[in-house]
């Protein structure tokens, strides 16, 4: 029984660590903090592994634990979203073609991050979950929100992102 628990946990850890890190880093804006929160979430899940009620997929349960760990951090630290500054772009060398391409890529990423920052927290979270490959049903369970509401937030977020990004490219 214990060996099965360890094997199941290891399998989930291997398959979800990458998506969890991307999601937590996107929400927390700090990769070191995201790694800490992801590890806390996995430790919490492991300690509660036997309490899983199988009302959903185990991965959905794990996503909920991670989301709650991130929300707990927000509550403790009174987290505020800070928009992306362009200071990081100033220190990029532009003497060769490779550096120029890197600068263009960084600029595009900064624009997208800025656009994501203009979304409501729930819209941003829905986009991050969707980008992590979750289905509407899974997002609904993780957010404890009806799937129609999740779809609505995702639709509004897409419309807002398109409008914002088109405005950036037209300037």
C-alpha positions in Angstrom: 0.0 0.0 0.0 2.8 2.5 1.0 4.7 1.6 -2.2 1.7 2.3 -4.3 1.2 5.6 -2.6 4.9 6.6 -3.2 4.7 5.4 -6.9 1.5 7.3 -7.5 2.9 10.4 -5.9 6.1 10.2 -7.9 4.2 9.8 -11.1 2.0 12.8 -10.4 5.0 14.9 -9.3 6.9 14.1 -12.5 3.9 14.9 -14.8 2.8 18.1 -12.9 5.9 19.8 -11.7 6.6 21.6 -14.9 3.0 22.9 -15.4 2.8 23.7 -11.7 6.0 25.8 -11.9 4.8 27.7 -14.9 1.4 28.4 -13.3 2.9 29.5 -9.9 5.6 31.6 -11.5 3.0 33.3 -13.7 0.8 34.1 -10.7 3.6 34.9 -8.2 6.0 36.7 -10.5 8.9 35.1 -8.7 10.4 31.8 -9.7 12.1 31.1 -6.4 8.9 31.8 -4.5 6.9 29.7 -7.0 9.3 26.8 -6.5 8.8 27.1 -2.7 5.0 27.2 -3.1 5.0 24.2 -5.5 7.0 22.2 -3.1 4.7 23.2 -0.2 1.7 22.1 -2.3 3.2 18.7 -3.1 4.2 18.2 0.5 0.7 19.1 1.6 -0.8 16.7 -1.0 1.5 13.9 0.1 0.4 14.3 3.7 -3.2 14.2 2.6 -2.8 11.6 -0.1 -5.0 9.0 1.6 -7.9 11.5 2.1 -8.4 11.9 -1.7 -12.1 11.2 -2.3 -11.9 10.4 -6.0 -14.7 12.8 -6.9 -12.4 14.2 -9.6 -9.1 13.2 -11.1 -6.2 13.2 -8.7 -4.4 15.8 -10.9 -7.4 18.2 -10.5 -7.2 17.7 -6.8 -3.5 18.5 -6.9 -4.2 21.7 -9.0 -6.7 22.8 -6.3 -4.1 22.3 -3.6 -1.5 24.4 -5.6 -4.1 27.1 -6.3 -5.0 27.3 -2.6 -1.3 27.5 -1.6 -0.9 30.4 -4.0 -4.0 32.1 -2.7 -2.8 31.6 0.9 0.5 33.3 -0.1 -1.5 36.3 -1.6 -3.5 36.6 1.6 -0.4 36.5 3.8 1.6 38.9 1.8 -1.2 41.2 0.5 0.3 40.5 -3.0 -0.2 43.2 -5.6 0.4 42.6 -9.3 3.2 44.8 -10.6 3.3 45.4 -14.3 6.4 44.5 -16.3 8.9 47.2 -16.5 11.1 47.8 -19.5 14.2 48.1 -17.3 15.2 44.6 -18.1 15.3 45.5 -21.8 17.8 48.3 -21.3 20.7 46.0 -20.3 20.4 43.8 -23.3 23.4 44.1 -25.7 22.4 44.9 -29.3 25.7 44.6 -31.1 24.9 41.4 -33.1 21.9 39.9 -34.8 21.4 37.2 -32.1 21.1 39.9 -29.4 18.7 41.9 -31.5 16.5 38.9 -31.9 16.6 38.3 -28.2 15.7 41.9 -27.6 12.7 41.6 -29.9 11.6 38.4 -28.2 12.0 40.0 -24.8 10.0 43.0 -26.0 7.2 40.7 -27.2 7.1 38.8 -23.9 7.0 42.1 -22.0 4.0 43.2 -24.1 2.1 40.0 -23.4 3.0 40.0 -19.7 1.8 43.6 -19.6 -1.5 42.7 -21.3 -2.0 39.8 -18.9 -1.5 42.2 -16.0 -4.4 44.3 -17.3 -6.8 41.3 -16.8 -8.8 40.8 -13.6 -7.1 38.3 -11.3 -9.7 35.7 -12.0 -9.4 36.2 -15.8 -5.6 36.0 -15.5 -5.9 32.8 -13.5 -8.3 31.2 -16.0 -5.9 32.0 -18.8 -2.9 30.6 -16.9 -4.8 27.4 -16.1 -5.9 27.0 -19.8 -2.3 27.6 -20.9 -1.4 24.8 -18.6 -3.5 22.5 -20.6 -6.5 22.0 -18.3 -10.0 21.4 -19.7 -13.0 23.6 -18.8 -14.3 20.9 -16.5 -11.0 20.7 -14.6 -10.7 24.5 -14.3 -14.3 24.6 -13.1 -13.4 22.1 -10.3 -10.2 23.8 -9.4 -11.8 27.2 -9.2 -15.0 25.8 -7.6 -16.9 27.8 -10.2 -19.5 26.7 -12.7 -18.0 25.9 -16.1 -20.2 28.5 -17.8 -18.6 31.1 -15.5 -15.1 29.8 -16.4 -16.0 30.0 -20.1 -17.3 33.5 -19.7 -14.1 34.7 -17.9 -11.9 33.0 -20.5 -13.9 34.5 -23.4 -13.7 38.0 -21.8 -10.0 37.5 -21.2 -9.3 36.5 -24.8 -11.3 39.5 -26.1 -9.4 41.9 -23.8 -6.0 40.4 -24.7 -6.7 40.6 -28.4 -7.9 44.2 -28.1 -4.9 45.1 -26.0 -2.3 43.3 -28.2 -3.8 44.7 -31.4 -3.5 48.2 -29.9 0.1 47.5 -29.1 0.9 46.4 -32.7 -1.0 49.3 -34.3 0.9 52.0 -32.4 
